[in-house]
Amino acid sequence: MNLFLVQGFPPKGVKSPDCRALSRLAESFSEEAHVTSYMIARRFSKSLLHDEIASRSWRAFERGEYDSAILQAMKAVEIEVRSASGLEDRDGVKLISSAFAPQKDNKPDCGPLTDKEVNTAEQSGRLQLFAGTYSSYRNPTAHRDFSIDSPEEAIEILMIASHLLRIVDVRKTAIAQEHSVQSVSAEGSEDV
């Protein structure tokens, strides 16, 4: 039996040591669907989430506040994109569009988080993935009543946000390596 649904002691007035009281959470379930949602959510492992998403969203997810968990996850995406790109003066889709702006006409100018090793179609796809996800899930939760009642849907959206942050992590690592190579190259040219 799930320990969050029963208490470790019998209900008041019951003398049987084998009987257990329902927790306040269990008593709040008014329909079988609430129990089902709870059980689905309990099977999802926090370890599957990016650390930043887990730290910002997990508590709300556990409480069944899926819209709040998603809002916090999308805020984490925005904050990490801003930090990694250095574009502190932008927000929302404008930030994402600038951070992942694809190269044009094979010129080196592009967004700071753009992967220059892939073709422009893939660069555009990455931009659209970030912008579309952000617009679809952050804006509704922040600007109007938005309700997600399904733990499955919340899990899927949290996993998408985690994937986006893993992409940002990869880009941060690549950028750090590029800067390291440039520093070594600059030092080498000074020695000549």
N, C-alpha and C positions, 0 to 999 in steps of 0.2 A: 504494500500500500504506500502511496506517496505521502511522505512526512509533512508536506505543506498542506495537506487536506485533512489531516487528523492531528489531534493533540495527544501528548503522551500520557494522558490521564483520563479516567472515566468521567462522563458527564456528572454534574451535581446530582446527588440523590441516588446514584447507581452504585451498588456495592461490588459488582463483578469486576475483577481485575482484568478480564479479557475484553472489556468494552472500552471504546475510546470515543472521545468527544470530537465533533467536527470543528475544524478551525474556523475563524471568522471568514477567511477566504472561501472555504467550502460552503459555508452558510450563505454567502453572497450569490452563489450560483443559482439562478432561478430557472434555468433551462438546461437540458442535456447538451445543447450546443455550446454553452459556456464551459462545461466540463471538457468537451472535446477540444475546444480551442486551447484551453489550459494545458491539456495533455500534449497537444502538438507543440505548443510553445516550449514546454519543459524538455522535449526531446532535442531541441535545437541547441547545439553547443556554442557557447560564447567564443570558444577558441577558433571557430571558423571565421570570425570577423577580424578585420584589420584592427590593430590595437586602439587606434584613435576612434574608430566607430564603436568599438566595444566600450571604451571608457565614457563616451558621450551618450550612447543610446541604450545600453543594456538594461539599466534600471527601469526605464520607461517601458521597454519591451517586456520585461518580466511582470510588470504591473498590468500589462494588457493595454497600455497607452501607446498603441502602434503609430498613431499619427504624430505624437510627440517624439517617438523614437526615430521616425523617418525625418522629421524636421531637424533634429539634432545631427543625424547622419549627414544630411545635405549641407548643413552649416559647417560641419567638419570638412567636407569636400571643398567648399568655398574657401575656408580659412587656410587649408593646406595648399590649394592652388595659388592663392594670393602670396603665401609665404615662400613657396618654392619658385614662383615666377618673379618675385620682387615687384609686382605691380600693385603697390599698396594703395594707389589712388582709384582703383576700380572695384566694382561689385558685380555680383550676379553674372548674367550671360555676357555682359561687356567684358568682365574680367576673363571669363573662360575663352571668349572669342579672341582676345588679345594674347592670352597665355599660349593657346594652341593654334594661332594663326598659321596656316600653311605657307610654304614658300611659293612665290609667284615667278614664273619665267626663269626658273633655276637660279634665281638671285639668292644670296645668303640671308636676306632679311626674312625673318619669320618670328613666330612667338617664342618666348624663352623656353617653353616646355615642349616645343615641337620636335619630333624625332626627324632629324635631317637625313637619316639613313634609309627612310622609306619614301616611296613615291608620293606625289601630292594628293592622289586619290585617297591613300591611306591616312595621310595627314588630315585631310578634310573629314574623313570618317571618324577619326579620333576626336576632332573638334565637335562634330555633330553628336557623337556618343556622350561627351561631357555636357554639352549645351542642352541636348534633348532630355537627358536624365535629370539635370538640374531643373529645367523648366517644368518638366512633368511632375516632379515629386517635391521640390522645395517650395516653389511658388504657391501651389494650392494649400499646402499646410501652413504657410506663413500668412497668407492674405485672406483666407476665408475658412469657414467651418468645413473641415475635410475629415471624413471618417473612414478609417480602414478597420474593419472588424475581423478580418481574416488573418490569423497568425502566419499562414502560408504566404500570403501576399506581402506582409511586413517582412518576413524572412527573405523573400526574393529581393525586395528593394534594399534591405540592409546589405545583402550580398553584392548587389550592383554597386552600392556606395563603397563597399570594401574593395571591390575590384578597381574602381576609379582611383582610390587612394594607393593601391598597389602600383598602378600605372604611374602616378605622381612619384612614388618612391623610386621606381626604376629610372624615371627621367631625372630626378635629383642626383642619383648615383652617376648617371651618364654625364650630366653637367659637371659634377665634381671631377670626374675623370678627364673631361675635356679641358677644364681649367688647370688641372695638374699637368697635363701634357703641354699646354700652352706655356705654363710657368717654366717647365723644364726646357722647352724650346727657346724661350726668351733668355734664360740663363746661359744656355749653350751658345747663342749668337753673341752674347756680350763677351764671352771668352775668346772669340775669334779676333 
